[in-house]
Amino acid sequence: MVAHQPESVEATLGEELSSQLDDAVSFEFPRLLADFSQADRHVLDFCAPRVWAWLSTTDAAFEGDRQQSRMHDHLERALDYLLRSSFERSRLIALAQNRLSGGLGEPFALLWLTLLLCTAPRQAIGLLEQHLGMLDPPTRYRLCENLFATFGDRRSVRFCLDLSGQDFTPAVLLSLVRLAYAEICLSDDIDRTGGGFFSPTARDKAQDGRGAVLSALLARTGAEAWAIKQAMRNDPLFAHFKDRLDQIAREKAASESEGPPLADSDLSQIELYGEAPQADCNGMFRLMMDRLADLQHDIRAHEFSERSILVGIQKEKDMQVWFAKRLQERENGAYRVDREALVVNDKETDIRFLSVRSNAKAVIELKLANNGYSVADLERALEDQLIGQYMQHDDWRAGCLLVTMSKNRTWRCPDTGSVIDFSSLLKRLQSLAASLEVRLNYQVKLAVVGIDLTA
């Protein structure tokens, strides 16, 4: 009918729709609006101007709880209708901002706030932070309880928020999480453990919603999400579940590190070389450490050891070439090696292991101990250079600081001032690497390898 007789539909059903909307408080159920909402996009777009005309001009007046409930239902259905159609989101955003410009105390504030969260989450968070403090405590709590209840019970609202959407950035989700834990306090939680059957209250649903927002944030990946999770560990607001946050982060890091299943060619690789190409952070770390252990053994014990050649190398670039070449000779199709690739701020990595099955990478930073490095210099190389510059991307989560010593020397301990040898230096750096893994919620794999060419 809409396609073939649009004028007739407009003159009959269109007029009837406007009539029902204009007298919203008299209708227990907006039948035409509900029916049109289930139609295809063409019908939705056809009637959208009439729905918008009412929604944008109505004063939403009502008398008593019954009429308020009916008006709320009409408003919610109208918003859901327009969100289903191709109607301009910018006009809905402007309308929500206008209706909330007077604050969050008006009767349908939660509905407009939910619309704004659906269409412009960042603006919604800003408005919440601006106006929430102006409400008296009971009204403030009731608004937050009902808001987070919509996150916990998605069946109770017509248009649901998609917390996994790109507009819900880690920063936006963090603001929601902070608001949830500040307003839906853990100390006031209802404990239903062992209580048998019960009907969930708004508080129960708000608690579930608080958990849903937190889960959405913890599920996010990327540099921004990673930095936010680290900051949360030291935030007093989340101190009560710091250990749980660490555990969740470790589990998430483990799941993120899983690569694709082995292909037939990978199985052939196992038969040929006894190992398969790796596709995740942990696998690339194991490959790197395995190859470095092989090189350590060859330098120390192989009958054709090139130790005498290495002792004479005084430039790090020359040492990089030697190690890169030997690591390349041991690829066996399990990885690829390259040198001096540009990363953040145009910094160049020394040696990279590249997965042949995914984008996962491992990086080696090489230092010659006899080039005048202090303990602090090597610690900065580990924390600021290796992690701070080379391992910021999600694909770069495995790294190693490789230190070679060609002539015996000692270092001054920056803490005690005592003299330490190469072995003690390595233990200190390895301890720092382990602490950095903990600090970063085990989302990186880090090692320190020392090769004493004097032995």
N, C-alpha and C positions, 0 to 999 in steps of 0.2 A: 504493500500500500504506500509506504513512504517513497519507494522508488518510482511508482507509476502514478500515484494520485497525491502528491505532496500537499496541494492546496486543500484537498478535502480533509486530509489528516490534520492539517494545521487548524482548519476551521472547526473541527469537531473535537477530536481527542486532545489537540493542543489547547484549545480553550478550556476543556474540562480539567486538564492538568493544572493550568494556571488558577482555575477556580478552587480546586482542592488545596493548592499551596497557599493561596491567599487566605483561606479559612482553615489553616493548619490545626488550630486548637480544637476545632469541632470534629476532626477525624481521628478516630482511634488508630486507624491503619491507612496510610497513604497508598491506596491500591494501585492507581495508575503509575505513580512514581516507582513503586516496587516492581511493577510489571515491566516498565520501560528499562529499568536498571539491568534486567536479565536479557535484553535484546542485543543484537550485534552492534558493532561500532557505528555502522551507518545510521541506525535508528537513534543510538545514543547522541551522536553529533547533531542529528536533526532537531532533537528536543532540548539540547543543551542551552541554547539562548533563552528559552523560557525558564528553565530551572535557574539559570544565572540571574535573570531579571528579578526573580523573586528573592533569591538568596542575597543579592547585593543591595536590595532596597528594604527588605523586611526589618521592622524594629524588634522582631521576636518577642512581642509582648505576650504576657500570659497572666492568668489569675489562679493562684493555687497550685498545689503539687501536681494535680492531674493534668492541667493544661501545660505546666512546665515540662512534664514527661512527654506529652504529645509534641510540643514544639521542639524539644531536643531530638526526638525521633525523626521529625521532618528535616531538621537542619542536618542531622547526621546522614540521612539517606540522600539528601541533595548534594552534600559534599562527596559522598561515595559515588554518586552518579557522575558528577563532573570529573572526578579522578579516573573513572573508567573510560571516559570519553577522551576526545582529542582536545579538549578545552585548554586554553593557555594556562600553564601553571603559574606564570608570573602574575596573572590577575587574581588567582586564588591566594598567592603569597601576599599580595598587596591588601587584599580584603582581610586576611587573618591578622596582619600587622595593624590594620586600622581598627579592627574590633578589639584588639588587645592593647591599643595605645593608652587606654584609660587605666590599665592595670589588670591584675589577675583576680580581682574580686567579683567580677560580674558573673551572672549565673551560668553562662555557657563558655567560660574562659577555658576550661579543660578541652572542650571540643575544638576551639580555634587553635589552642596550643598544639593539640595532636595533629591538626591539619598542617601547621607550620613545621612541626617535626618531620612530617611525611615529605614535605616539599622543599624545605630550606632549613635543615637541622642546625646549621651554624647560627642563623639568625634567631632560631627558637631558643637555643642555649643562651645567647646574649640577652634576649628578652627575659628569660627566666632569671638570670643572674641580676638583671637590672631591677626587676619588680618583686621578686620573691620576698625580699627583706622588708617590704612595705606592708606585708600581710600580718595580721595578729597570729600568734603561735597556733591556735586551733585551726584556723582557716588555712594557714601555710601547710600544716601537717596533712590536713584532709586533701588538699590539692595534690600534694606529692604522693600520698598513699594511692589516690585514684589514678594519678598519672602512671606510676610504676606498676599498678595492677594491670594496666593495659599491656605492658610488656610481658607480664607473667601469664595472663589468660587472653590469648589472642582471639579466642572465640567470642569474647564479650564486646568486641568492637568491629565495626563494619569495614573500616580501612585500617589495615595493620601496618605498623612500621617495619621496614626491612632493615634491621640493624647490620646486615651484611652488605648493604648498598654502598657505593663509592662515596656518597655524600656523608656517610657516617665514618669520617676519618678517625684514626686513632685518637687525635686530640679531642674531637667532638665526643667520642665514646668515653674518654677519660673524664671529661666534664660531667657527663651523665653519671658515671660511676661515683665520682666524688659527691655529687648531689644525692645519689641514692644512699650512700653510706652515712652522709651527714644528716639526712632527714628520716630515713627508714633505719633507725638505729638498731644495731645488733642487740643491745641490752634490752630492747623492748620486744624482741622476736617472740612469736608464739611457738613453743616446742610441742609438736604433735607426736613425738616419739612414744610409741606404745599406748597411744590414746584411743585406738580403735577407729571406727568410722566417724567422719565429721564432714560438715558442709563448709567449704573454704570461705573465709571472710575476705573482705577487701585487704586486710592486713596480710593474710596468707598469700594472696595474689601479689601484693606489693613486694613481699619477701622473695617470691619466685621471680618477679620482674627485676629486682635488684641483682639476682643471680644471673638472669638472662643477659643483662647489660654487661656484667663483668665477663661472662663467657664470650660475648661478642668481641670484647676488647682483647682478651687473651688469645682468641683465635686469629687475630690479625697478625700478618707477617710484614716484613720490611724494616728498613732502618728506623723510621719514625716510631713504629710500634715497639721495636726492640728497645729504643731509648726510653720510651714511656714506661715499659715494664721494669727497667732498671730503676727508674726514679720512684716507682711505686713501692719498691722494696724498702726504701728509706723514708717513706711518707708515714708519719704517725697515725694518719687516718686508717692505714691498712696494716698497722703493726700487729694486730690480733691474728692475722693469717699470713704473716711473712713466710713461715715455713711452707705453708700450703701454696703460696704464690711461687716459691722456689720449685716445689714439686711439679706444679702445673707447667711452669716454664720448661723444666727439664723434659717432661712428657711431650710438650709441644715441640721442643727442639728435636727430640728423637723422631717424632712423626714427620717433621719437616725434612729431616735428613734422609728419609726413606726414598730410595730411587725406584725407577720402573722395574718390572720383573725381567728376569733374564730371557734373552732371545736365544734361538737355536745357535746362532753364531757365537754367543757368549759361552754356551755349553761346549762348543768345539774348542774355544779358547782354554777352557778348564782342562780338557783332555790333552791339549798341546803343551800348555805351560804350567798347569797345576794351579792356576788362579784365573779369576774372571775380572773383566773391567768393572770398575766401581762407578756408582752414579750418585753417591751421597757424600756428605761431609765426613762422616765417620770412616767410610771406605777409602776415601782419598787420603785421609790422615794415616790410616793403617798402611796404605801403599807407600806413602812418603817415608814413614818411619822404617818400614821394611827395607826400602832401598838404601836409606842412610845407614842402617845397621850393616847391610852388606858391604857398603863402601868402607865403613869403619874397620870391619874385619879384614878386608883386602889390604887396606893401608897398613894395618898392624901385622898381619900374618901371611899374606900371599907371597909366594916365592918370587913373583914379578912385581912386588910392591913399588909404587911410584913415590914413596915417602920422600926420597932424596930430592925429587923434582919439586914436590909441594913445599918443602922447607925453604927452597930458594925463591918462592913466589912472594912478593912484597906488595903487590897491588890487588885489591879486592876484585876488580873486574877480571883480572887474569885467573884468580881462584874460582870466580863464578863460572868462567868458561870451562875450566877443568871439571868441576862438579856437574855442570849442565851436560857436558858431553858424556860423562860416565853414566849419568842418570838416563840420558837419551838412549845409550847402548843397552840399557836394561828395561826398556819400555815393554817389550814382549806384547805389544798391542793392547796393553792394559791402560795406558795413559799417553799423553803427549807432553813434551817439555818445551817451554820457551823462556826467554830472558828479557828483562827490562821492559815489560809491558807497562803502558801508562794506566794509572788508576786515579783515585781522587786527587784533585789539585795538581794534576800532571806529574805525580810522583811515579817513579819507576820501581817495579819489583825486581828483586835479584833473579830468582828462579821460580817458575810456576809449574805445577803439575796440573794438567787439564784432562778432565774426564773425556773419554771417547763416547760416553753414553748419555751425558747430560751437561749442564752448564756448571757443575760443581768444580771447584778448583782448590788447590792447596798451594801455599806460598812459602818460600824459604828466604829468610833474610840472613845474609852471610856477613860475618865480621871477622877480621884478623886481629887476634888478641894483642899482637905485637905492634899494632898501629897506634898505640898511645891511648886506647880507650880506658876510661875509669869505670868503676862499678856503676856509678850513676849513669854514665853514657850508655852502658849496655842495658841497664834497666829501662832507660828511655827508649832504646831501640826496640825493646820487647813490647812495652806498653803503648808508647806514643806512635812509633813508626809501624811496627808489625800490625798491631790491633787498630790503632788510631787512624792509620792511613790505608793500609792494605786490606784489612778484613772487615770493612764496613758493609759491603754488599752481602745480600743473603746467600749468594753463591760462593762467597769466600769465607768459610767458617773453619778452615783448618790452616794452621801455620806453625812454623818452626824457626827458632833463632839458632843458627849454626855458627859456632865459634871455633876457630882453629888457632892453635898456638904452635909456632915454629921454634921459638927460643924460650927457655925458662924465664918466667918473670913473676912478680907478685903484685898484689893490689892492696890499697888501703881501704879497710871497711868503713863506710860512711857513718855507721852507727856507733862503733866502739873505737875506731881509730887503729885497730889492730891490723897486722899484716896477714893477708890470706893468700893461699896458693890457688892454682887453676882448679883443682878439685873442689875446694871450698867455694870458689866463685860460681862454679856450675851448680852446686847444691843451692846456693842462694837464688840464682836465676830460676832454677827449676821450682823452687818454693814459690817464687813470685808468679810464675806461670800457672801453678796450681791455684793460687789465690785469685788470679784473674779469671780463671774458668769459673770459680765459685761466684765471684762478683758479677759475672756476666750470665749467671743462671745456666751455666753449662751449654750455652748456645754456641760456644766456640770450642775447638779442640786445639790445644796449645802445647808446644814442647820446646825444650832447650837441649841441644846436642852439642857436646864439646869433643873435638878431636885433637889429641895431644900428639903432635908430630915429632916431639923430642923423645918419646918413649921407645 
